[in-house]
Amino acid sequence: MQQIIFLGLNHDQVPYLNVLKKLNYFVIGVDRNKNAPGSSLVDIHIDKGYDEYSEILEIIKNDKTIKPFAIFTAAAQFSHVLAAKLSKHFNLDYPDESLINIILDKSKFYKLFSDYGLPIPPTEFIYSSDELNVYLSSVSQHKKFYLKSDFSKNPNYIYRGTAEDLINSSINWLKDTHLRECYVIQPEIAGRSLRINIMEDGFEVYDFNTGIEITDHSSNIISIVDKLTDFCNQLGMIKWIVKFDVIETQNSFAALDIGIDPPARMLAKYKKNNLNFEEYYLNKYLSAFE
């Protein structure tokens, strides 16, 4: 029986676990909560959190029967750091931990975008309230900006408004999971907001605000998709589903965000059409280990 290490045993992960049990996999689950909803669906439960790296590795090293062919997570993006560490330990093909850490950190992935030729908005990094006030006082008070913490995940520490609005806003400066070092500030870009999912066998484009899939692809969208696909190829991530938030401008675009957690708009489309998204998503990711 093939073994899989599965990260996260909460309600959202239960449908994936049901698919794995139906396919007769031996599942080693990792979740801090001993009574997590998915705990009854795993063969071994390691009751540690995603950030307890050394403890989890020690447990695994001491159990010689654990020999997974794959590591899987459909949990928060942070869980991919542990997945990368475990994959390295078992010599499995997975995006490198250093790349995962860049993808999670807005203060790093904009540089990665630029280095690989993806256009980004004008970007500044702000490390204190005083720095933010100095910057906002130096620009037009009516110009609109987005202010996002380095590890922000909507709605955590994402602010939008004019310079005047932001000066008068209560911005969080207490360090936690979503604010590690700094904020990123960018002017609002005029254009159409898109979510684009890039896959080895194709792509999907959605209107970001409505979630409606766009199937009539302009030459500009095709050009954007080509650039994003090339980016994923160069990073060695084309076997995974990588989602991007972009602003489509008249003849170009600006890349705003990257994600590697399950794409919500794709999931909604599958559910609407009575298709099993979890089975598709699992098969997609498990095939990357073959």
N, C-alpha and C positions, 0 to 999 in steps of 0.2 A: 504494500500500500504506500503510495507516494505521500510524502510529508510536506506540509506548507506551514510556515510561520505567518500568522495572521495578526496584524496589529489593530487593536480597537475592537471592543465587544459591546458597543453601545447599540441603541435601537436602530440607528442608521446602518449599522454593519450586519444586522441579523439577516437581511435578504441575501447578502453575499455568502454568509455562513450556510444558509439553507441550500444554496446551489452547490457548495463544496461538499456538504454531507450527501446530497443526492448523487454526486459524482464519485462518492466513496473515497475522499481524501482523508488522510490523518492530519488533524489540525492542531497546531500548537498556538494557542491564543495568548496575546499579551494585553493586559488591561489592569490598571491599578485597582479597580473595583472588583472585589472577590464575588460580588453578587450582580455583576453586570448582566444585562439581558441576554447576551450571547454566550455566557459562561457554560450553559448546559449543552451548547452545540459544539464544544471543542473537546479534544481528547486529553489535552494537557493545558492547564491554565497557569500562566506565569503572572502573578498579581503584582506587577510593577508598572510604573508610568513610563511614557515614551522617553522621558529625560533621564531615567535611571539606567544609563548605558552600561556602566561597569557592573552593576548588580545583575542585569539581564545576561550580559556576556558570561559572567561567572557561573550563573545557573546553567546556561547552555553548555559551557565547557565541562561542567561536572556531570552532565548527562550524555554519555556517549551514544545513547540511542537516538538522539536528535540529529537527523541528517536530512534537512529539507532540500527540495529541488528548487524552491522558490520562496520569496518573501513577498507578502502582499499587504497593502494598506489601502483602505478607502476612507481613512479617518482624516483628521486635520493635516494640513501640509507639513506641520512640524514633525509628524510621525515618519516622514521620509528620511529624516536624518538617522533615526534608529534603523530604518530599513536598509539604508546605505551601509551603515556600520556592520549589520548582521550579514549583508550580502558579501562584504569584503571578507568577513571571518570565514564564510563558507565558500568563498571563491566563486560567487555567482555573478552573472552579468547584470549590473544595475548602475544607474547614473552615480558618478563619484560623489562622495560626501561633500567635497569642496564645491562642486557644481550645485548641489542641493542647497547649500548654505548661501550661495549667491542668489539663487532663484527666490529664496525666502526673504531676501534683504533688499529693499528698494534703494538703499544707499550704495548697493553693489551692482544690481542687475541693469541699471541704466547705463553704467559704464560698459557692461558686457554687451548690451544692445548696440551701443555706439561702435565698440571694437569690431563687431561683426556686420556693421553697415546698416543697422536698422535705425531709422530716424526717430529722435525723441524730442519732446518739447524742451525749451530752455529750462534748465534744471539747476536749482541751488540747494545746498544742504545747510540746515539751520540747527545749531546745537544748544541754543538757550533762548529764553524769552526775550532777553535784551537784544540778541542777534536778530530775532524775528522782528521786533519793533523797529530796529534800525533799517532793516531791509524794506519793510512795508512803508516806512516813512519816506523812502527814497524813490518810490514809484507812484504812478498816478493813483489817487485814492479811489477812483472809479473803475480801475482795471480789476477783472475777476481772476481769482487764483484757486488752485487746489493745494491744500496743505495736508500731507499724509505722513504719518510716522513710519519709520523704517520697516517695521514688521506689522504694519496696519492690516487689518482684515475687516472689511466693511461689516458693521458700522464703527468699529473701534478706531478712533483717532484719525478720522478723515473729515476735513473741514473744507467748506467751499464758500466763497464770497468775495466781495471787493476787499481791497487793502484796508479800507476803513472798517468793514465788517469784521475782518480777522483781528484787527487791532483791539476791537471791542469785544471779542469773543473770549470765552473761558477755555483756553487751550490746556490740555493735560500735559504736565511736565514730570509727573511721577513715573519713574522707570518701572516697567513690568514686561509681560510677555510681548505686548504689541508696541512698546517703545523701549528700545534698547540703548540707542545712542543719539539719534537725531530725527528731525523732520525733513521731508523733501517738499519743496515748494515749486510749483509750476504754473505759468499762466494758463488760463482756459483757452483751449484751441477750438476755433470754429470748424465745424464739420459734423459728420455723422458718426455716432458712437457704435462700434461693432464689437461683438465677441466672435472670435474665430478659433475653431478647434482644428488643430493640425494632427493628422494621422498618417501612418505609412501608406494606407490604401485610399486616402482621400482627405476631404476637409468639409467643414460646415461653417456657415456664416449666419449669425443672428443679429438682428437689431438689438443692441444692448438694453435699451430702455423698455421695449415691449416684449422681448423674448421671442419675437416672431422670426422664423427662419427665412433667410433671403436665398432664393434659388435662382433668381435671374442675376447672374454675375457679370458686372461690367468689366471692361478691360483693366480698369484700375484695381478692382477687387482681385482679379486673377493675378495681377502683378504683385499685389500685397501678399497673397497666398504663396506665390512662388518664393518671395523673399523670406517669409516665415518658415516655409518648408526647408529651404536651404539652410537657414539658421539652425533648425532642429537636426538636420543631417550633420552639419558641422559639429554640433555638440554631442552627437551620438545618441540623440533622444527620439529619433523618428519612430522607434518601435512603441513608444508611449503616446498617449493622448496628451498633447500640450495645448493649453488654452491661452489665448492672448486677448487683451483688451486694446483696441486701437481706435484712433480717430481718423476716419477717412476724409481727407481734404480733396480739393478739386482734381489734382493729378498725382497725389502722393498720400502719405499717412504719417501719423505719429504713434509709436508704440508706447503704451501706458503701463501695461502689467502683463505678468506671465503667471500661469498656475499649472499645477500638476495633480491637483485633487480632482475627484470625479466632477465632470462638467454638468452643472445643474440643468442647463437648457437642453442638453442631449437627453438627460434622464427624463425630463418632462415630456419630450417628444416621444420617447419610447413608451412611457406610461400612457400617453394620450392614444397611442396606436396599439395598446394592449400587447406590447412587446416586452421581453424580459431584458431590461437594461443590465441588471446585475450579472446575468449569465454572459452577455456580450462583453461586458467590461472585464470580468474575470478571465474569460478566454483570451481576450486581447492581451492582457498583461502576462498571463501565464505562458503564452506562446513566446514571449520575449525571452524566457529562460531556457527555451529548448535549443 
